């Protein structure tokens, strides 16, 4: 999210919300809320990978199709997908039919299973990278960060794909590892309060 302004109603009105009002619900009920559910974390990092080179609007309007195509992002199931599944997904007009991104999602499901064996959960892994408050820039001013670069490098070492620094930063914004709601956004103090009471996974 970028280029955010605050409307007369006090609600955050970023550029893509203004062009697509259906994004308001996503902003108001999901974006930036702290998440520890492993399946949601996996879904989000996969969808951010599919977004690479595209708009979030394209991905959000197809999200339910993605969920159906990838077994609701149950990574244990997706990890069993094979070449026949890739060919099947390439025929699915409801998703982004990009072979590299589809294969990356299947690969990342396998890596997610490995990560859970090593780390206990995806949540425990990702939340250990939560940046200190003094490392966080002014809201809506960055598309990468030192933390997103570090996470990207570590994921790639572990064999994950389509997890560049920009993709990881968008994931961090969306999953609440940082509060990037604009100054003056009605949700910013709400998210701050959630983060104060939020129990970090270990």
N, C-alpha and C positions, 0 to 999 in steps of 0.2 A: 504494500500500500504506500502511496506517495501523494504529494500535492494535496494535502488535506486542508480543508477549510471548515469552519464551524458555522452551521446554519443558524437562523433566527431562533429555532427551537432548542438550540444548545447541543444539537446532535452533530456528530462528526460527519462531514460530507466530503469524502475524498473524491478524486477525479473519477474513479471507476464506479463509485456509488451513484454519482450524479448522472453518468451515462447509462447506468443499469440499476434502477431502483430495487430490483430483486436482491441486490447485494446488501441492502440495508439490514436484512435479517441476519445474514452471515456476520456482518460487522457487529451487530448489537447482541448476538447470542453466542458467538463462537470465537471470533478472531481475538487472540491475545489472552483468552481464558486459560489458566494453567491446566495442563493435561498430564495424567500419569497412565492412562489406559494404553497398553502396548499396541493393541490393534489400531486404535486411532492414531497413534504416533506413526505406525508403519504406513497406514493409509495416507497420512499427510505427506510424509517424505516421498512416497511414490507419486502422489499427485503433483507435488512441486517439481518432481523430475519430469513428469509429462508436460508440465507447463513450460519447460525450458524452450525459449524461442517463440512462445505463444502468450496469449493473455489469460489472466486468471478467470475472466468471464467465460472463456471457452471451456475451461476445466470445470468450473462450478456448475455450468448448465448441463454438463455431462456426468456429474458426480454419481448419480444413481446408476447410470449405465456402467460406469467403472466398477461400482460396488457389485453389481450383478455379474459382470464379466470376471472379476477377480475374487469370487466367493467371499464378498464382504471384507476383503483384505485379511482373511484368515491366513497368516503367513505359513502356517503348517500345511495348509491345503495348497497354497500357491507354490510352495517349494516343490510339490510333486508334479507340477505342470511340465509337459514335454514339448517336443517339436510340433506334434499334432495340435497341441493347445495353442502354440504360437501361431500356426497357420489359421486356426479357427478364429483367434482374436484379430488377426489381420483382415478378416472378412466382416468384422463387427463394426458397422457404420456408426454405432452409438458411442464409440470411444475414439481416441487418437490412434490411428492405425500406423504407428511408427515402430518398425521391427526392433530397432535398438532400444527404445523405451520399454517395449513389451518384454523383451528378453532381460533388460535390466531389472524390471519388477520381479521377474521369476528368480533371477540371480539374487536380488536383495532379500527375497523371502528366505532363501537358503542361508544367507549371511545373518538374517535376523534370528533364525533358529540357533545358529552357532553362538550368536551374541548372548542369547538368553542362557545358554549353557555356561558361558564364561562369566557373565555379569549379573545373572539373576533375573534381569528384565531389561527391556529396551529403555524403560523409564529411568532406571537406575543409571544406565549409561548416559543418556542424553542430559539428565538433570545434573550430573556431576560437572558438566561444562557450563552451567549457569554463570554468566559473568557477574563480577562484583559491580555494585552500583556505580562506582567511580570509573568503570570501564565503558559504561553505556553512554552513547552519544545522545545529542538532542533528538527527540522523536522525529521520525520521517525524514531524516537527513542522510541515511546510509543505506546502501544495498548489500554491503558486506561488512565484516568486522573482524578484528583479530581472532575472536572466538569462532566465528563461522569458518574462517580459514583453517584454524586448528582442527575443528571437528571434521571438515571436509578432508583434510589430509589423513586424519586417523581412520575415517571410514574407508577411504580409498586403499589404505594399507591393509584393511580387513577384507578387501575384495568387493566393496559396494561400488555401484555404478550410478551415473547421473546424480552425483551428490557434490556438485561444485559449490564454492563459497557463497554464491548468490542464492542458490537453491537452499542451502543450509540456513542462511540468514532469514529467508522467507519462512522457513519451517520454524525457526526460533521465534519469530514474531507471532506466527499463528498459534503456536502451542504454549505461549505464555512464558517462555524462558526469559524474555524481556517484555517490558510494557512499552510498546511503540505507538500507543494511541496518542494522538496529537494533544499538545497543551490546550486545555480548554474543552476537550472532548468530554462529554458527560460520563463516559465509561472509564476514563483514565483513573480517577480516584477510586472507583469501584474495583478496578483491576489491581490497583496498589493494595487495597485492603485484602483482596483475595490472596495476593501474593504474601502478605504479612502473616496470614493465618494458614497458608498452604503448607502441608507436611511434605517435605521433599522425600522422594523414595531413596532407599539405601540398598 
